[in-house]
């Protein structure tokens, strides 16, 4: 990803996946039933991982069976959501 603010980290211990067993959909918790994998999440500039758990994503999409089709990964929609978040600011500090 060409944006220098984007980060990718390997999570061999699956800490993040376990932290996101539940995501919100239309304001209601949606239990994934498994560790989150093949899930793409966007966060605003204020998101911080704190105790007791991870930040809520501003938007998420997936490629998993049995989850809502309206959130199945659509690269163009996802890019549009990312651009809207970036335009909305505030800009995170590197």
N, C-alpha and C positions, 0 to 999 in steps of 0.2 A: 504494500500500500504506500503510495508516494507521500502521504501526509506525515511529516515528522512527529506529529503528536500521537499517531497510532503506534501501539506497542503490541508485540507478540511475545508471550512467555510460554515455555514448556511446563506443564503441570503433571509430572509423572505420578505424583501422589493423589491426583484427582481432587484436590482440595476445592477448587472452584466448582467442578461438576457436582460435588456433594452439597456445596453451598447453594446451588441453584436447582434443587429438586422441585421447588415450587416457584412458579412465575405468575405474575398477575396478567389477567386477560379481562379487559373491560372492567377494571377495578376489583375483580374477584380473583382469589387464589386459584391457580390451576396446578394440581399435583401432577408432575410429569411421571411419577411412579418409578423413575430411575434417576441416576445422576444425569445432569444436563450434558449432552454431547451432541454434536451436529446442531448446535444452537448458536446463533449469531446475535450478539447484543450490542446495543449502542447506549452510551452513558453521556449525561451532560457534564459540563466542566466542574460541577460541584460534587460529583460522585466520589465517595471515599469508602474503602473497605474498613469497617470498624467492627468491634465486638458489639452485639452478639452475632452479626452476620454480614453478608455482602450487601452492597448497595442495590437498589432496585433499578433495573435498566429502564431507560426512557423508551426504548423500543426493542423488540426481539422477534426473530423469525427462526424457523426450524426446518429440519429435513427428517423428521421422525414419524413413524407410523402411529396412528391413533391420536394425534394431536390435531387441533383445529386447522382446517384447510386455509382459512383466511390468514393464517400466520406462516404458511409454507413459504420457504425462501423464494423470494422474487428479487433478483439482483438489481433491477431498475428501481423498484420500490424502495429497497433497502438503501441504495445510493441516494435516493431522494430524501429519505428520512435522515440520513447522515448529513447531507447538505443543509437541511433545515435546522438541525441541531447546531451545526457549525455556525450558521448565519445568526442564530438566536443568541449565541454567546452565553455567559462570559467565557473568554478564552482561558483555558487552563494554563498554569505555569509549568514550564518544562522541568 
